[in-house]
Amino acid sequence: MAKLTKLFTPIKIGQMEVKNRIVMSPMTTLFATMREEITPLMLAYYSARAKGGVGMITVEVCTVDRPHNYQFKSLALWDDKFIAKHRELTAAIHAHGAKVVPQISHPGPESRAPVLYKIPAVGPSVIKSVMTEETCKELTKEEIAEIVAKYGDAARRAREAGYDGMELHAAHSYMLVGSFLSPLRNKRTDEYGGSLENRARFAIEVIKSMKAKAGADFPLIMRISGDEMVPGGRTLEETVRMAPMLVEAGVDAFHVSGGVIDKLCTVIQAGPEYPLGLNVPAAAALKKAVKVPIMVVGRIKYPLQAEAILQKGQADLVVMARALLADPELPNKARAGKLDEIRHCISCLNCFDSQAALEGLNCAVNGQLGFETEYTLEPAPKPKKVMIIGGGPAGMEAARVAAIRGHKVTLYEKQSRLGGSLIFASTVHPDNEDYLRYLKGQMAKLPITVKLNQEANAATVVSEKPDVVIVALGPDLVAPKIPGDQQRHVMSGPDLKQILGGNLKGPGAKKLPAWQRWGLAIGRPFITSLTPEQVRKLTHIWMPIGKHVAVIGADLAGCELAQFLAERGRKVTLLDSGEQITPEVGIKRRDNVQTLLKKAGVTVLTKVTCKEITKKGVIISTAEGKEQLIEAKTVILAGEARPNPGLFEGLQGKAPEVYAIGDCAKIGLIRKATATAMAVAAKI
């Protein structure tokens, strides 16, 4: 294994020494109070990341101006009254050896003042914010001077609260400083607008104010978009030209991000359609232009990836965001060489969508996130005999947590391998495979008895006499009933999953030509041992699917299947009766899916009724009542997932404690499986 020699060497930012090169990015949590105060949950959340070995933590946005909140539950440093609680936070983080800086900002056009205080937001010019959909007013020179002073006052409070430095948010053509720097938003004609030097004037005044009031020796990091990546935005060349001016004003390091704000933070929180380390080229360019340390953020998920960035001299520190939500212990595990034990982010965008829904921050693969004070995973007062039925993501997560807490765990899985629905989910969404590998690795590492090819039932429970039974069966998948659905060229989504997994017992396999069934039967021992990555490669060569495919059902599973087939040369039409695709996911994930479907060339038709399946394809009726034929050599009924509570209900009274988790209890995605597993296993 390659050594992480650079990643775990110390570095100085101004007078502050950071013990390693891993920085936690500032991320809104919505864990604060409505009064912008730090809570016990925030202390536990940040402490967990500090304990996990990160070198420096950047605390989420702290606002500088009384009426201008960033979120309804965000933090503030606009008054001395906040210092005491911030001091508690810095002490909690310092207890684990990490450095900590607050991200200081004025929300500017993104201010919640119009809703909370019935006054307009403010900006360099009149701007309608895509985030709040409110229009701000243009600041006068006198108001600019007042806000510059408020930045300085907030910086002074940060030092008094025990922070080790401060970060100034100036990225993404967003909030106040970022808006002044960007030609997209700054339309002023006075000395604060126009030329690059004029657009940088407000930022420079803010930097000088912060340094003057906090102390010239108090490190200041500036978060900035290296490239705004949109027509009319600030280019990388302009940022490189501007950077020395900012260093001269007092910047001690740059935190390089990219892109501009939009409703879905498309580039800021990039989905799997973007490359890993998407901002590294911009960081490398800035590193050549200035002599202060360069930090880089943006889809940096893996320690070896981070080490390579540092070894190539493209940046001095790596900033991780979602990676540290998924696994706070990532730094410690990496340093100990336990790379296979890291629970990686799966790029599902659940964290963004939880914020958009005004929930507290949560994570699809980390059920403790947002519950750090509740799910402490302390040893159980009395170890119990725990039987878990079902080896999918919910069952494996429940087994992991229960075993960590000292219970005697036996996991039953009726198939020949672990994974359940996560196997095919990892085939069509490659990032999921990291989570599948992690869970299977934990089953092997922890004292868990795994019984494959064994279908547990009521008789098994009565025989084994467990103290606790956790039922983690997958959902019932019900295909829609459409005239013509029994024809040989029609199969269900589960049929296809079974065939690609080497299972020939399903009704779909029986419809295959004899030579294909014969070939699959011979190759079954090989096929069942394939990883999702290997299946992805082999399906570019062969699948039992015609060249023209209609997929009926546009939930997430149907959409990912349609994309998967289109990327393998099929002409795919996706059909659904609803008004929009993927109703079970949030706005950002839905937008990501739409982008990927478009890129793959999938035709998406919503608000249609599938009237009949013929030998030529699917006859549909549009919302306007017009009938048309969608030509297809293969028709796939994606099906609807429904809860599967039968076994759970039948086990009532057969053991002292019986629980249902995952899709057995309520339909959901990986997030639901992980959350319900954690909620039960952390409490038994």
KEDREN-681893 format. One line per 10 residues: number of its first residue (from 0); their letters; for each residue x, y, z of C-alpha. Coordinates in nm, 2 decimals. Last residue first. Layout:
BEGIN
NUM	a	X/Y/Z ~ ...
***
This chain:
BEGIN
683	ikaavamata	-3.11/-0.27/2.23 ~ -3.07/0.11/2.17 ~ -2.80/0.15/1.91 ~ -2.92/-0.15/1.72 ~ -3.27/-0.01/1.67 ~ -3.21/0.35/1.57 ~ -2.89/0.25/1.38 ~ -3.08/0.00/1.16 ~ -3.36/0.25/1.10 ~ -3.12/0.52/0.99
673	takrilgika	-2.91/0.29/0.77 ~ -3.20/0.14/0.58 ~ -3.37/0.48/0.55 ~ -3.06/0.64/0.41 ~ -3.00/0.36/0.17 ~ -3.34/0.44/0.01 ~ -3.68/0.42/0.16 ~ -3.99/0.21/0.19 ~ -4.11/0.15/0.54 ~ -4.09/-0.14/0.78
663	cdgiayvepa	-3.95/-0.43/0.57 ~ -3.78/-0.16/0.36 ~ -3.53/-0.10/0.63 ~ -3.60/-0.21/0.99 ~ -3.85/-0.43/1.17 ~ -3.81/-0.51/1.54 ~ -3.89/-0.81/1.77 ~ -3.80/-0.82/2.14 ~ -3.88/-1.10/2.38 ~ -3.90/-1.36/2.10
653	kgqlgeflgp	-4.18/-1.55/1.94 ~ -4.45/-1.31/2.06 ~ -4.47/-1.12/1.73 ~ -4.28/-1.32/1.47 ~ -4.57/-1.34/1.22 ~ -4.59/-0.96/1.21 ~ -4.22/-0.93/1.13 ~ -4.25/-1.21/0.87 ~ -4.53/-1.03/0.68 ~ -4.40/-0.67/0.70
643	npraegaliv	-4.28/-0.63/0.34 ~ -4.32/-0.27/0.26 ~ -4.38/-0.19/-0.11 ~ -4.14/-0.12/-0.40 ~ -4.31/-0.05/-0.73 ~ -4.21/-0.21/-1.05 ~ -3.94/-0.14/-1.31 ~ -4.15/-0.31/-1.58 ~ -3.89/-0.37/-1.85 ~ -4.00/-0.39/-2.22
633	tkaeilqekg	-3.76/-0.52/-2.47 ~ -3.77/-0.49/-2.85 ~ -3.92/-0.14/-2.81 ~ -4.11/0.11/-3.02 ~ -4.31/0.36/-2.82 ~ -4.65/0.36/-3.00 ~ -4.87/0.66/-2.97 ~ -5.21/0.76/-2.83 ~ -5.32/1.12/-2.77 ~ -5.53/1.19/-2.47
623	eatsiivgkk	-5.37/1.52/-2.38 ~ -5.19/1.37/-2.08 ~ -5.04/1.12/-2.32 ~ -5.17/0.77/-2.39 ~ -4.92/0.50/-2.44 ~ -4.89/0.19/-2.66 ~ -4.57/0.00/-2.57 ~ -4.35/-0.19/-2.81 ~ -4.37/-0.37/-3.14 ~ -4.48/-0.71/-3.00
613	tiekctvktl	-4.75/-0.53/-2.81 ~ -4.77/-0.39/-2.46 ~ -5.09/-0.20/-2.38 ~ -5.23/0.11/-2.23 ~ -4.93/0.27/-2.06 ~ -5.06/0.60/-1.93 ~ -4.84/0.91/-1.97 ~ -4.77/1.20/-1.73 ~ -4.40/1.16/-1.78 ~ -4.19/1.08/-2.09
603	vtvgakkllt	-3.81/1.06/-2.06 ~ -3.60/0.98/-2.36 ~ -3.26/0.85/-2.24 ~ -2.95/0.99/-2.42 ~ -2.69/0.91/-2.15 ~ -2.62/1.28/-2.09 ~ -3.00/1.34/-2.05 ~ -3.03/1.06/-1.81 ~ -2.73/1.18/-1.61 ~ -2.87/1.54/-1.59
593	qvndrrkigv	-3.21/1.42/-1.48 ~ -3.06/1.20/-1.21 ~ -2.86/1.50/-1.08 ~ -3.17/1.72/-1.08 ~ -3.35/1.45/-0.88 ~ -3.06/1.42/-0.64 ~ -3.07/1.80/-0.59 ~ -3.45/1.82/-0.54 ~ -3.49/1.54/-0.29 ~ -3.56/1.17/-0.36
583	eptiqegsdl	-3.88/0.96/-0.34 ~ -4.05/1.13/-0.63 ~ -3.78/1.00/-0.87 ~ -3.94/1.13/-1.20 ~ -4.19/1.41/-1.23 ~ -4.56/1.45/-1.31 ~ -4.64/1.08/-1.25 ~ -4.76/0.83/-1.51 ~ -4.41/0.71/-1.60 ~ -4.22/0.61/-1.91
573	ltvkrgreal	-3.85/0.59/-1.97 ~ -3.74/0.54/-2.34 ~ -3.41/0.38/-2.40 ~ -3.20/0.33/-2.71 ~ -2.95/0.07/-2.59 ~ -2.57/0.11/-2.63 ~ -2.45/0.02/-2.29 ~ -2.48/0.37/-2.14 ~ -2.84/0.36/-2.24 ~ -2.89/0.04/-2.03
563	fqalecgald	-2.74/0.19/-1.71 ~ -2.93/0.52/-1.76 ~ -3.26/0.33/-1.78 ~ -3.17/0.12/-1.47 ~ -3.08/0.43/-1.28 ~ -3.41/0.59/-1.37 ~ -3.61/0.28/-1.28 ~ -3.44/0.24/-0.94 ~ -3.49/0.61/-0.87 ~ -3.86/0.60/-0.95
553	agivavhkgi	-3.94/0.63/-1.32 ~ -4.16/0.32/-1.39 ~ -4.19/0.16/-1.73 ~ -3.86/0.11/-1.90 ~ -3.89/0.08/-2.28 ~ -3.59/-0.06/-2.46 ~ -3.46/-0.06/-2.82 ~ -3.15/-0.26/-2.88 ~ -3.29/-0.57/-2.72 ~ -3.19/-0.70/-2.38
543	pmwihtlkrv	-3.04/-1.03/-2.26 ~ -2.71/-0.84/-2.18 ~ -2.37/-0.88/-2.34 ~ -2.04/-0.70/-2.40 ~ -2.10/-0.37/-2.21 ~ -2.26/-0.59/-1.95 ~ -1.92/-0.74/-1.88 ~ -1.78/-0.41/-1.75 ~ -2.06/-0.32/-1.52 ~ -2.08/-0.67/-1.39
533	qeptlstifp	-1.71/-0.66/-1.30 ~ -1.77/-0.34/-1.10 ~ -2.07/-0.49/-0.93 ~ -1.85/-0.78/-0.82 ~ -1.88/-1.11/-0.99 ~ -1.89/-1.43/-0.78 ~ -2.25/-1.52/-0.89 ~ -2.15/-1.50/-1.25 ~ -1.86/-1.75/-1.22 ~ -2.06/-2.02/-1.05
523	rgialgwrqw	-2.35/-1.94/-1.30 ~ -2.15/-1.97/-1.62 ~ -2.29/-2.30/-1.72 ~ -2.65/-2.21/-1.63 ~ -2.61/-1.87/-1.80 ~ -2.50/-2.03/-2.12 ~ -2.79/-2.28/-2.11 ~ -3.04/-2.00/-2.04 ~ -2.90/-1.80/-2.33 ~ -2.91/-2.10/-2.56
513	aplkkagpgk	-3.27/-2.18/-2.46 ~ -3.39/-1.83/-2.55 ~ -3.49/-1.63/-2.24 ~ -3.85/-1.63/-2.11 ~ -3.77/-1.87/-1.83 ~ -3.51/-1.62/-1.70 ~ -3.78/-1.36/-1.65 ~ -4.00/-1.59/-1.44 ~ -3.72/-1.62/-1.18 ~ -3.52/-1.94/-1.11
503	lnggliqkld	-3.23/-1.86/-1.33 ~ -3.03/-1.65/-1.07 ~ -2.69/-1.56/-1.22 ~ -2.68/-1.21/-1.08 ~ -2.74/-1.05/-1.42 ~ -3.05/-1.28/-1.44 ~ -3.17/-1.19/-1.09 ~ -3.14/-0.81/-1.16 ~ -3.32/-0.85/-1.49 ~ -3.61/-1.03/-1.32
493	pgsmvhrqqd	-3.62/-0.77/-1.04 ~ -3.67/-0.50/-1.31 ~ -3.96/-0.70/-1.46 ~ -3.95/-0.87/-1.80 ~ -4.13/-0.83/-2.13 ~ -3.99/-0.97/-2.46 ~ -4.15/-1.31/-2.39 ~ -4.50/-1.18/-2.36 ~ -4.68/-1.19/-2.02 ~ -4.72/-0.81/-2.00
483	gpikpavldp	-4.96/-0.79/-2.29 ~ -5.23/-0.59/-2.11 ~ -5.06/-0.40/-1.83 ~ -5.04/-0.50/-1.46 ~ -4.78/-0.29/-1.28 ~ -4.49/-0.48/-1.13 ~ -4.48/-0.53/-0.75 ~ -4.16/-0.55/-0.57 ~ -4.20/-0.66/-0.21 ~ -3.93/-0.49/-0.01
473	glavivvdpk	-3.61/-0.63/0.14 ~ -3.60/-0.82/0.47 ~ -3.44/-0.67/0.77 ~ -3.62/-0.83/1.06 ~ -3.44/-0.78/1.39 ~ -3.49/-1.05/1.65 ~ -3.38/-0.99/2.00 ~ -3.34/-1.23/2.30 ~ -3.28/-1.52/2.06 ~ -3.44/-1.86/2.12
463	esvvtaanae	-3.26/-2.05/1.84 ~ -3.54/-2.31/1.78 ~ -3.83/-2.07/1.82 ~ -3.66/-1.82/1.59 ~ -3.58/-2.08/1.33 ~ -3.94/-2.20/1.34 ~ -4.07/-1.85/1.28 ~ -3.85/-1.81/0.97 ~ -3.48/-1.79/0.87 ~ -3.39/-1.86/0.51
453	qnlkvtiplk	-3.04/-2.00/0.51 ~ -2.82/-1.98/0.20 ~ -2.57/-1.77/0.40 ~ -2.53/-1.78/0.78 ~ -2.31/-1.50/0.91 ~ -2.18/-1.52/1.27 ~ -2.07/-1.17/1.37 ~ -1.75/-1.11/1.58 ~ -1.64/-0.81/1.37 ~ -1.39/-0.82/1.08
443	amqgklyrly	-1.58/-1.03/0.83 ~ -1.92/-0.85/0.87 ~ -1.73/-0.52/0.87 ~ -1.57/-0.60/0.54 ~ -1.91/-0.68/0.39 ~ -2.03/-0.34/0.51 ~ -1.74/-0.15/0.37 ~ -1.74/-0.33/0.03 ~ -2.11/-0.25/-0.01 ~ -2.05/0.11/0.09
433	dendphvtsa	-1.78/0.16/-0.16 ~ -2.00/-0.02/-0.42 ~ -2.26/0.26/-0.38 ~ -2.03/0.50/-0.58 ~ -2.09/0.28/-0.89 ~ -2.46/0.37/-0.91 ~ -2.60/0.10/-1.16 ~ -2.40/-0.19/-1.03 ~ -2.39/-0.07/-0.67 ~ -2.77/-0.05/-0.66
423	filsgglrsq	-2.76/-0.41/-0.80 ~ -2.57/-0.53/-0.50 ~ -2.73/-0.30/-0.25 ~ -3.07/-0.47/-0.30 ~ -2.94/-0.77/-0.10 ~ -2.57/-0.73/-0.01 ~ -2.45/-1.06/0.13 ~ -2.39/-1.37/-0.07 ~ -2.55/-1.71/-0.14 ~ -2.90/-1.59/-0.08
413	keyltvkhgr	-3.12/-1.67/0.22 ~ -2.93/-1.44/0.46 ~ -2.92/-1.50/0.83 ~ -2.71/-1.28/1.06 ~ -2.61/-1.40/1.41 ~ -2.50/-1.14/1.67 ~ -2.38/-1.18/2.02 ~ -2.41/-0.83/2.16 ~ -2.11/-0.63/2.26 ~ -2.19/-0.28/2.14
403	iaavraaemg	-1.97/-0.31/1.84 ~ -2.17/-0.63/1.75 ~ -2.50/-0.45/1.76 ~ -2.37/-0.17/1.54 ~ -2.23/-0.40/1.28 ~ -2.53/-0.64/1.28 ~ -2.77/-0.35/1.24 ~ -2.56/-0.21/0.95 ~ -2.56/-0.56/0.79 ~ -2.93/-0.60/0.82
393	apgggiimvk	-3.01/-0.25/0.68 ~ -2.77/-0.28/0.39 ~ -2.89/-0.63/0.28 ~ -2.82/-0.95/0.47 ~ -3.17/-1.03/0.60 ~ -3.29/-1.18/0.93 ~ -3.09/-1.05/1.23 ~ -3.08/-1.27/1.54 ~ -2.94/-1.10/1.86 ~ -2.84/-1.28/2.17
383	kpkpapelty	-2.80/-1.01/2.43 ~ -2.51/-0.84/2.61 ~ -2.63/-0.65/2.92 ~ -2.54/-0.29/2.98 ~ -2.47/-0.25/2.61 ~ -2.13/-0.11/2.53 ~ -2.15/0.26/2.43 ~ -2.26/0.32/2.07 ~ -2.31/0.70/2.14 ~ -2.64/0.72/1.95
373	etefglqgnv	-2.82/1.00/2.12 ~ -2.56/1.28/2.15 ~ -2.42/1.21/1.81 ~ -2.76/1.19/1.65 ~ -2.72/1.44/1.36 ~ -2.47/1.20/1.20 ~ -2.50/0.86/1.38 ~ -2.68/0.69/1.09 ~ -2.37/0.73/0.87 ~ -2.43/0.59/0.52
363	acnlgelaaq	-2.72/0.81/0.39 ~ -2.60/1.12/0.59 ~ -2.79/1.38/0.79 ~ -2.79/1.75/0.84 ~ -3.09/1.87/1.04 ~ -3.40/1.89/0.84 ~ -3.50/2.21/0.65 ~ -3.60/2.00/0.34 ~ -3.32/2.17/0.15 ~ -3.08/2.07/0.42
353	sdfcnlcsic	-3.18/1.70/0.40 ~ -3.14/1.74/0.02 ~ -2.79/1.85/0.05 ~ -2.69/1.56/0.28 ~ -2.87/1.31/0.06 ~ -2.65/1.41/-0.24 ~ -2.59/1.04/-0.32 ~ -2.22/1.08/-0.37 ~ -2.14/0.75/-0.19 ~ -1.93/0.90/0.08
343	hriedlkgar	-1.68/0.64/0.21 ~ -1.69/0.43/0.52 ~ -1.32/0.37/0.59 ~ -1.23/0.02/0.70 ~ -1.05/-0.07/0.38 ~ -0.81/0.22/0.43 ~ -0.69/0.08/0.77 ~ -0.33/0.20/0.73 ~ -0.33/0.36/1.08 ~ -0.30/0.71/0.94
333	aknplepdal	-0.60/0.64/0.71 ~ -0.81/0.51/0.99 ~ -0.73/0.81/1.20 ~ -0.81/1.05/0.92 ~ -1.13/0.88/0.82 ~ -1.27/0.86/1.17 ~ -1.55/1.11/1.10 ~ -1.68/0.87/0.84 ~ -1.97/0.97/0.61 ~ -1.98/1.33/0.73
323	laramvvlda	-1.60/1.34/0.69 ~ -1.61/1.24/0.33 ~ -1.90/1.49/0.27 ~ -1.66/1.78/0.34 ~ -1.29/1.72/0.29 ~ -1.03/2.00/0.24 ~ -0.69/1.90/0.12 ~ -0.38/2.10/0.22 ~ -0.07/2.22/0.04 ~ -0.20/2.20/-0.32
313	qgkqliaeaq	-0.10/2.09/-0.67 ~ 0.25/1.99/-0.55 ~ 0.22/1.65/-0.71 ~ 0.28/1.48/-0.37 ~ -0.01/1.69/-0.22 ~ -0.26/1.59/-0.49 ~ -0.14/1.23/-0.47 ~ -0.19/1.21/-0.10 ~ -0.55/1.33/-0.13 ~ -0.63/1.06/-0.39
303	lpykirgvvm	-0.47/0.81/-0.16 ~ -0.68/0.93/0.13 ~ -1.00/0.90/-0.07 ~ -1.30/1.13/-0.11 ~ -1.18/1.47/-0.25 ~ -1.49/1.56/-0.44 ~ -1.43/1.94/-0.42 ~ -1.19/2.13/-0.19 ~ -0.84/2.27/-0.22 ~ -0.61/2.44/0.03
293	ipvkvakkla	-0.32/2.66/-0.09 ~ -0.05/2.77/0.15 ~ 0.09/3.12/0.10 ~ 0.36/3.19/-0.17 ~ 0.14/3.31/-0.45 ~ 0.09/3.27/-0.82 ~ 0.21/2.91/-0.87 ~ -0.02/2.78/-0.60 ~ -0.31/2.96/-0.77 ~ -0.26/2.75/-1.08
283	aaapvnlglp	-0.25/2.43/-0.88 ~ -0.57/2.53/-0.70 ~ -0.74/2.58/-1.03 ~ -0.64/2.24/-1.15 ~ -0.75/2.08/-0.82 ~ -1.10/2.21/-0.83 ~ -1.26/1.90/-0.98 ~ -1.09/1.67/-0.73 ~ -1.29/1.36/-0.84 ~ -1.47/1.43/-1.17
273	yepgaqivtc	-1.82/1.56/-1.19 ~ -2.12/1.33/-1.28 ~ -2.10/1.19/-0.93 ~ -2.25/1.51/-0.79 ~ -2.08/1.83/-0.71 ~ -2.17/2.03/-0.39 ~ -2.03/2.36/-0.51 ~ -2.07/2.26/-0.87 ~ -2.45/2.23/-0.87 ~ -2.53/2.43/-0.56
263	lkdivggsvh	-2.89/2.33/-0.63 ~ -3.06/2.68/-0.66 ~ -2.74/2.83/-0.81 ~ -2.42/2.96/-0.65 ~ -2.11/2.99/-0.86 ~ -1.83/2.75/-0.95 ~ -1.52/2.66/-0.77 ~ -1.34/2.60/-0.44 ~ -0.99/2.70/-0.34 ~ -0.93/2.77/0.03
253	fadvgaevlm	-0.65/3.03/0.01 ~ -0.39/3.09/0.29 ~ -0.25/3.38/0.49 ~ -0.45/3.66/0.34 ~ -0.34/4.00/0.47 ~ -0.39/4.28/0.22 ~ -0.07/4.18/0.03 ~ -0.21/3.83/0.00 ~ -0.53/3.97/-0.15 ~ -0.34/4.17/-0.41
243	pamrvteelt	-0.14/3.86/-0.49 ~ -0.46/3.66/-0.56 ~ -0.61/3.90/-0.81 ~ -0.41/3.80/-1.11 ~ -0.47/3.43/-1.04 ~ -0.84/3.50/-0.99 ~ -0.85/3.68/-1.32 ~ -0.68/3.39/-1.51 ~ -0.92/3.15/-1.34 ~ -1.21/3.33/-1.49
233	rggpvmedgs	-1.46/3.55/-1.30 ~ -1.81/3.48/-1.44 ~ -1.96/3.61/-1.77 ~ -2.01/3.26/-1.90 ~ -1.99/3.01/-1.61 ~ -1.71/2.82/-1.45 ~ -1.65/3.06/-1.15 ~ -1.29/2.96/-1.16 ~ -1.07/2.97/-0.85 ~ -1.37/3.02/-0.64
223	irmilpfdag	-1.26/3.17/-0.31 ~ -1.23/3.08/0.06 ~ -0.99/3.31/0.23 ~ -0.79/3.20/0.52 ~ -0.68/3.46/0.78 ~ -0.42/3.37/1.05 ~ -0.41/3.59/1.37 ~ -0.06/3.75/1.37 ~ -0.19/4.09/1.24 ~ -0.43/4.10/1.53
213	akakmskive	-0.81/4.04/1.55 ~ -0.91/4.41/1.51 ~ -0.65/4.51/1.24 ~ -0.66/4.17/1.07 ~ -1.04/4.17/1.03 ~ -1.04/4.53/0.91 ~ -0.76/4.47/0.66 ~ -0.94/4.17/0.52 ~ -1.27/4.36/0.49 ~ -1.10/4.65/0.31
203	iafrarnels	-0.94/4.40/0.07 ~ -1.27/4.23/0.00 ~ -1.44/4.56/-0.07 ~ -1.16/4.67/-0.31 ~ -1.15/4.34/-0.51 ~ -1.42/4.46/-0.75 ~ -1.23/4.78/-0.80 ~ -0.90/4.60/-0.88 ~ -1.08/4.36/-1.12 ~ -1.23/4.66/-1.30
193	ggyedtrknr	-1.60/4.76/-1.28 ~ -1.72/4.80/-0.93 ~ -1.63/4.92/-0.58 ~ -1.47/5.25/-0.70 ~ -1.81/5.35/-0.86 ~ -1.99/5.20/-1.15 ~ -2.15/4.91/-0.97 ~ -2.26/4.60/-1.16 ~ -2.13/4.34/-0.91 ~ -2.33/4.03/-0.95
183	lpslfsgvlm	-2.20/3.84/-1.25 ~ -1.88/4.04/-1.24 ~ -1.79/3.85/-0.92 ~ -1.58/3.99/-0.64 ~ -1.86/4.20/-0.48 ~ -2.09/3.90/-0.48 ~ -1.82/3.68/-0.32 ~ -1.77/3.94/-0.04 ~ -2.15/3.96/0.03 ~ -2.29/3.61/0.00
173	yshaahlemg	-2.24/3.44/-0.33 ~ -2.04/3.47/-0.66 ~ -1.92/3.12/-0.55 ~ -1.65/3.22/-0.30 ~ -1.55/3.50/-0.07 ~ -1.61/3.34/0.27 ~ -1.34/3.47/0.51 ~ -1.19/3.20/0.73 ~ -1.05/3.27/1.07 ~ -0.76/3.17/1.30
163	dygaerarra	-0.69/2.96/1.60 ~ -1.03/3.01/1.76 ~ -1.03/3.07/2.14 ~ -1.35/3.28/2.17 ~ -1.15/3.60/2.21 ~ -0.99/3.53/1.87 ~ -1.34/3.48/1.71 ~ -1.47/3.79/1.88 ~ -1.19/4.00/1.72 ~ -1.29/3.86/1.38
153	adgykaviea	-1.65/3.95/1.44 ~ -1.55/4.31/1.52 ~ -1.35/4.33/1.20 ~ -1.63/4.20/0.99 ~ -1.86/4.46/1.16 ~ -1.62/4.74/1.06 ~ -1.64/4.64/0.69 ~ -2.02/4.64/0.73 ~ -2.03/5.00/0.85 ~ -1.80/5.11/0.57
143	ieektlekct	-2.02/4.94/0.31 ~ -2.33/5.11/0.46 ~ -2.16/5.45/0.41 ~ -2.07/5.37/0.06 ~ -2.43/5.28/-0.02 ~ -2.54/4.92/-0.05 ~ -2.76/4.81/-0.34 ~ -3.09/4.65/-0.23 ~ -3.17/4.28/-0.24 ~ -3.43/4.09/-0.44
133	eetmvskivs	-3.57/3.77/-0.27 ~ -3.59/3.43/-0.44 ~ -3.40/3.29/-0.13 ~ -3.15/3.07/-0.30 ~ -3.16/3.22/-0.66 ~ -3.10/3.56/-0.50 ~ -3.24/3.85/-0.70 ~ -2.97/4.12/-0.72 ~ -2.97/4.50/-0.70 ~ -2.60/4.58/-0.68
123	pgvapikylv	-2.31/4.53/-0.43 ~ -2.56/4.35/-0.20 ~ -2.81/4.38/0.07 ~ -3.12/4.19/0.19 ~ -3.43/4.39/0.24 ~ -3.61/4.44/0.57 ~ -3.91/4.23/0.69 ~ -3.71/4.10/1.00 ~ -3.72/3.73/0.96 ~ -3.84/3.68/0.60
113	parsepgphs	-3.66/3.98/0.43 ~ -3.36/3.94/0.67 ~ -3.29/3.58/0.55 ~ -2.97/3.71/0.38 ~ -2.86/3.55/0.05 ~ -2.80/3.89/-0.11 ~ -2.55/3.97/0.15 ~ -2.49/3.66/0.37 ~ -2.22/3.85/0.57 ~ -1.94/3.60/0.64
103	iqpvvkagha	-1.70/3.45/0.89 ~ -1.61/3.08/0.86 ~ -1.49/2.99/1.20 ~ -1.14/2.84/1.26 ~ -1.04/2.53/1.45 ~ -0.71/2.34/1.52 ~ -0.74/1.98/1.61 ~ -0.57/1.81/1.91 ~ -0.87/1.63/2.06 ~ -0.93/1.87/2.35
93	hiaatlerhk	-0.89/2.15/2.10 ~ -1.23/2.07/1.95 ~ -1.42/2.08/2.28 ~ -1.23/2.40/2.38 ~ -1.32/2.57/2.05 ~ -1.69/2.48/2.10 ~ -1.71/2.59/2.46 ~ -1.54/2.92/2.36 ~ -1.81/2.96/2.09 ~ -2.07/2.94/2.37
83	aifkddwlal	-1.89/3.22/2.57 ~ -1.83/3.44/2.27 ~ -2.19/3.47/2.15 ~ -2.28/3.75/2.39 ~ -2.01/3.96/2.24 ~ -2.23/4.03/1.94 ~ -2.22/3.98/1.56 ~ -2.05/3.64/1.59 ~ -2.34/3.43/1.46 ~ -2.43/3.07/1.39
73	skfqynhprd	-2.71/2.91/1.17 ~ -3.05/2.79/1.24 ~ -3.28/2.99/1.02 ~ -3.00/3.02/0.77 ~ -2.76/3.30/0.67 ~ -2.90/3.55/0.92 ~ -2.88/3.92/0.83 ~ -3.06/4.13/1.10 ~ -2.76/4.13/1.35 ~ -2.46/4.16/1.11
63	vtcvevtimg	-2.15/3.95/1.13 ~ -2.27/3.60/1.05 ~ -2.09/3.27/1.14 ~ -2.09/3.02/0.86 ~ -1.99/2.67/0.95 ~ -1.69/2.58/1.16 ~ -1.37/2.50/0.97 ~ -1.20/2.21/1.14 ~ -0.82/2.16/1.12 ~ -0.60/1.85/1.13
53	vggkarasyy	-0.87/1.59/1.13 ~ -0.80/1.29/1.36 ~ -1.14/1.14/1.42 ~ -1.15/1.30/1.77 ~ -1.18/1.64/1.59 ~ -1.46/1.50/1.37 ~ -1.65/1.36/1.67 ~ -1.60/1.69/1.86 ~ -1.77/1.88/1.58 ~ -2.08/1.67/1.60
43	almlptieer	-2.08/1.65/1.98 ~ -2.05/2.03/2.03 ~ -2.31/2.08/1.76 ~ -2.55/1.85/1.94 ~ -2.49/2.03/2.27 ~ -2.61/2.35/2.10 ~ -2.43/2.66/1.96 ~ -2.65/2.97/1.94 ~ -2.80/3.15/1.64 ~ -3.12/3.24/1.83
33	mtaflttmps	-3.31/2.99/1.62 ~ -3.09/2.73/1.78 ~ -2.79/2.57/1.60 ~ -2.80/2.22/1.45 ~ -2.90/2.34/1.10 ~ -2.58/2.17/0.98 ~ -2.43/2.41/0.73 ~ -2.09/2.28/0.61 ~ -1.75/2.44/0.66 ~ -1.49/2.20/0.52
23	mvirnkvemq	-1.28/1.98/0.74 ~ -0.91/2.01/0.68 ~ -0.67/1.73/0.62 ~ -0.30/1.83/0.59 ~ -0.18/1.72/0.93 ~ -0.08/1.87/1.27 ~ -0.18/2.23/1.18 ~ 0.06/2.49/1.30 ~ -0.08/2.85/1.33 ~ 0.15/3.14/1.29
13	gikiptflkt	0.07/3.20/0.93 ~ -0.07/2.87/0.81 ~ 0.19/2.63/0.92 ~ 0.21/2.26/0.81 ~ 0.24/1.93/0.99 ~ 0.30/1.60/0.80 ~ 0.02/1.34/0.78 ~ -0.09/1.38/0.42 ~ 0.27/1.39/0.29 ~ 0.37/1.05/0.40
3	lkam	0.05/0.86/0.32 ~ 0.24/0.55/0.22 ~ 0.13/0.35/-0.08 ~ 0.00/0.00/0.00
***
